[in-house]
């Protein structure tokens, strides 16, 4: 009986470690050297809406930095996270808005809650950031995430094994009772990172951002240079 119990405990431990590793395998991967990849996403419902996510992974610091660009290559967000033993935590956040003079101004955020992606957690977790918007004053951005399960999906003609999440967002004014809420389903593909999200706004607008290709830094710079001519 004792041997059977010991064997059962070992099986449970191995299964738990395997599940934890499987969750992590669906997130952005850090290799043996510093790498830069640029993910190109296109809105399925509005193909002219394109986003570029420049993802820099650094094994020396165990950090991932994502710089997000609009269709016309304007930087609109910087998001840096550090990989911990139980998941990825946000360590730096900044938005960029165009001011009245046409300049891209930085709005740095103060981290309140840190959990971005957990390796093995079926419960809801959260990250949030406080910042001061030149247009709207003091605000807090809140994102709650819950794992939905594994799902095979086809994106831009390619089939992926994905881990699906439901993400609930709230932008809360800290100066009055106004807030804005929306939600999305986010899909991470094994060994790649995010390949799709379906975002639902309260006015009925739906954005389906899908991965179409992964560019090198050089290819991305060439696109920016061509667009600036």
JOZI-V117352 format. One record per residue. N is the residue number from 1. NEAR is the number of other ideal C-beta (glycine too) atoms within 10 Angstrom. Layout:
n=N near=NEAR
n=N near=NEAR
This chain:
n=1 near=5
n=2 near=6
n=3 near=7
n=4 near=8
n=5 near=9
n=6 near=10
n=7 near=10
n=8 near=10
n=9 near=10
n=10 near=10
n=11 near=10
n=12 near=10
n=13 near=10
n=14 near=10
n=15 near=10
n=16 near=11
n=17 near=11
n=18 near=11
n=19 near=12
n=20 near=17
n=21 near=11
n=22 near=14
n=23 near=19
n=24 near=17
n=25 near=16
n=26 near=25
n=27 near=23
n=28 near=20
n=29 near=15
n=30 near=17
n=31 near=9
n=32 near=6
n=33 near=9
n=34 near=12
n=35 near=15
n=36 near=16
n=37 near=18
n=38 near=21
n=39 near=23
n=40 near=18
n=41 near=24
n=42 near=19
n=43 near=17
n=44 near=17
n=45 near=12
n=46 near=12
n=47 near=9
n=48 near=7
n=49 near=15
n=50 near=17
n=51 near=17
n=52 near=19
n=53 near=21
n=54 near=18
n=55 near=19
n=56 near=16
n=57 near=21
n=58 near=16
n=59 near=13
n=60 near=8
n=61 near=13
n=62 near=13
n=63 near=17
n=64 near=22
n=65 near=17
n=66 near=18
n=67 near=19
n=68 near=19
n=69 near=21
n=70 near=14
n=71 near=13
n=72 near=9
n=73 near=16
n=74 near=11
n=75 near=16
n=76 near=15
n=77 near=17
n=78 near=18
n=79 near=21
n=80 near=16
n=81 near=23
n=82 near=16
n=83 near=21
n=84 near=13
n=85 near=6
n=86 near=13
n=87 near=20
n=88 near=22
n=89 near=17
n=90 near=21
n=91 near=15
n=92 near=15
n=93 near=21
n=94 near=17
n=95 near=19
n=96 near=18
n=97 near=13
n=98 near=11
n=99 near=10
n=100 near=6
n=101 near=6
n=102 near=6
n=103 near=9
n=104 near=11
n=105 near=11
n=106 near=10
n=107 near=16
n=108 near=12
n=109 near=21
n=110 near=11
n=111 near=14
n=112 near=14
n=113 near=16
n=114 near=18
n=115 near=20
n=116 near=21
n=117 near=26
n=118 near=20
n=119 near=19
n=120 near=16
n=121 near=16
n=122 near=10
n=123 near=8
n=124 near=12
n=125 near=17
n=126 near=14
n=127 near=22
n=128 near=20
n=129 near=22
n=130 near=16
n=131 near=18
n=132 near=13
n=133 near=13
n=134 near=10
n=135 near=8
n=136 near=15
n=137 near=12
n=138 near=12
n=139 near=22
n=140 near=18
n=141 near=17
n=142 near=19
n=143 near=18
n=144 near=17
n=145 near=20
n=146 near=13
n=147 near=18
n=148 near=15
n=149 near=9
n=150 near=12
n=151 near=12
n=152 near=8
n=153 near=15
n=154 near=10
n=155 near=18
n=156 near=14
n=157 near=6
n=158 near=12
n=159 near=10
n=160 near=20
n=161 near=15
n=162 near=22
n=163 near=20
n=164 near=16
n=165 near=19
n=166 near=14
n=167 near=16
n=168 near=15
n=169 near=15
n=170 near=15
n=171 near=15
n=172 near=17
n=173 near=15
n=174 near=12
n=175 near=9
n=176 near=9
n=177 near=6
n=178 near=10
n=179 near=12
n=180 near=13
n=181 near=12
n=182 near=16
n=183 near=15
n=184 near=20
n=185 near=16
n=186 near=20
n=187 near=22
n=188 near=23
n=189 near=20
n=190 near=16
n=191 near=12
n=192 near=18
n=193 near=21
n=194 near=22
n=195 near=23
n=196 near=23
n=197 near=17
n=198 near=16
n=199 near=17
n=200 near=13
n=201 near=14
n=202 near=9
n=203 near=6
n=204 near=6
n=205 near=11
n=206 near=13
n=207 near=18
n=208 near=18
n=209 near=23
n=210 near=19
n=211 near=21
n=212 near=18
n=213 near=11
n=214 near=14
n=215 near=18
n=216 near=12
n=217 near=13
n=218 near=10
n=219 near=13
n=220 near=19
n=221 near=13
n=222 near=12
n=223 near=16
n=224 near=13
n=225 near=10
n=226 near=9
n=227 near=10
n=228 near=8
n=229 near=4
